[in-house]
Amino acid sequence: MSSTAGQVLTFDTKGVEVMIRALNKIDKSPQKAVNKATSKANLIVKRTVKGKVPVGPPPHGGTLKKNIVAKSEKNHGVRGKKFREVTFKGGAEANAQLQKPIQNPGALGGKNPKAYYPASQEYGFLARAPGGGTQYVEGRYFMRDAAEEASPQAKQTMINVMETELDKLWKEAAH
């Protein structure tokens, strides 16, 4: 209680001890809540990306779509942070599907004997032009566009999950 120029201020400290105990139990970073929220948001982005993937004709149609995965990056040592991404499968089996041989390496400027198919579809590539020369084939930017489209829903999902999970943690800690 304190007074200032004739006014009296009164503070009720009932429950402050409970709040302090609860905050100490929750700790500085509710990592489980962060993990759950980012995981659900990442799945939204993954589904949206899969919906935008260009699909070629059979028998090769769907190669990109089948190889899209949602990944969690390794812990970067920062509590309360979680890194997730939507990307393509790695490993020898996936690379065999996603790396395509170039018939004449160097003819269009590149020196690598293989092209990474997802990158060519996303960002574009140089190809032989009808009648000779080269032409740039525009990328489809399906991953970028899908990520932008999914962003508002993913953000709202993270907020909702964090609120729910933090409420649970708070209730557990307060008891």
N, C-alpha and C positions, 0 to 999 in steps of 0.2 A: 504494500500500500504506500502511495506517495501523494503529496499534494503540491499543486502548482497554481499560484495566483488565485487561491480561493476554490479551486476545483479539486475534488477528491477522485483519484483513480483507484479502482479496486480490481485486483487480479485473483481469479479463482484458479488455484493450482491443483484442484481435485482431478485425478486421472493423469497428471503429468508423469508420475512415476511409472504408471502402466504404459504410457506412450513411449517413454524412454526404454523400458524393458523390451517392448515390442520392436522398436527400431533397432535395438541391439541384436535381437534375434533375426530380424530380416537381413541384417548386415548392410554393407554399402552397396551391394549389387545382387539383385535377385536373378542370378544367371539362368535358373530353370525357366523363369518367365520369359527372359530374352530369347532363350533357345526355342521355346515353343512358339513364340510370336514370329520369329524370323523364319522358322520352318514352315508355318502355315502361309506366310506371305510368299515365300519362295515357291511353294506349290502352285499358288495362283499364277505367278509369273510363268512357271513351267507349262502349265496348261494353256495359257494364252500363246506362248511361243509355239507350242505344238500345233495349235489351231491356225497359225500363220505360215507354217513351213511350206515352201513350194514342194509339191509332190509331182515327180515325173511319171511317165508312162511305165506300165509293167514291162519287164520283170524287175526293174530297178527302183520303181516308185516306192517312196516311203523310207528310203535309207536314212535320210536326215532325221525324220521324225522318230524312227526307232532308236537313234543314237543320242537323243536329247536327254540329259539327266540334270537333276537338281543336286548340287553338292554343297557341303559345308567345308569351309577352309579350316585349316589347323588353327589352334589357339595362338593368337599373336601376343599373348601375355598381358592383354588389357582386359581387366574385369569389366563386365557390363557391355562388352562389345561382342558381336557375332558376325562373321562374314559368311555369306552364302552367295551362290551363283548358279545360273542356269547355263549349262555349257554342253559340250559333246563328250561322249564316253572316250576314255583313253585306252591305252593298251593295244597290243598287236592285232587283236580281232577287229576292234573298231577302226584302227588305222588302215587295215586292209580294205575296209569298206569306204572309208572317208578320204583316203589319199588315192588320187587317180594318176596313172602314168601320163606324161606328156609325150606325144609322138615325136616331136623334134625339139628337144630342150635347147633353148637359146635362140630359136628362130624368131620368137616374139619378144626377146629381151631377157627372159628369165634363164637362170642357169640350172635350177633344180630339176631333176628328172621327174618329180611328182608335184602335183597340185593338190592343195588341201581343199577338197570339195565344199565344205561348209563356208569357208572364207570366200570362195569365188561366188557362191550364191548370195552371201550377205553383202559383200563389198563390190562385186563386179570383177571383170577380168578382160584381158586382151584376147582377141580371137582373129582368125583370118577373115578378111572381108570378102564378100562375093566380088569376083573380078580381080582379086589380088590386093595386097596390102594388109593392113590391120584395122580393126575397129574395136572400140571399147564397148563391152556388153555391161550395161548398167546393173548394179547390184539390186537386190530386192529388199534389203534392209528389214527382213522379217523379224530378226531378233530385236533390233532397236525399236521398231514400231510396236512390237508386242510388249516390250518392257515399258514403253511409254503409255500404252493403252492400259496395262495392268497396274500401273503405279498407284493411281488413286485407291483402287480396291485393296491392293496389297498394304498400303499405308494404313487404311482404315482398319483392316484386319489386324495388323500389328497393334494398333491402339486398343482395339477391343480386347484382344487376347491379353495384352499387358494389364489392362484395367482389371479383367477377371482374375488373372493370376496374382496380381498384387493384392487384390481384395482378399483372396484366399490366404495368401501369406500373412496379411495383416490380421485376419480373424484367428488364424492359428497362433500367431505370435502374441496376440492380446490375451489369450486364454491361458 
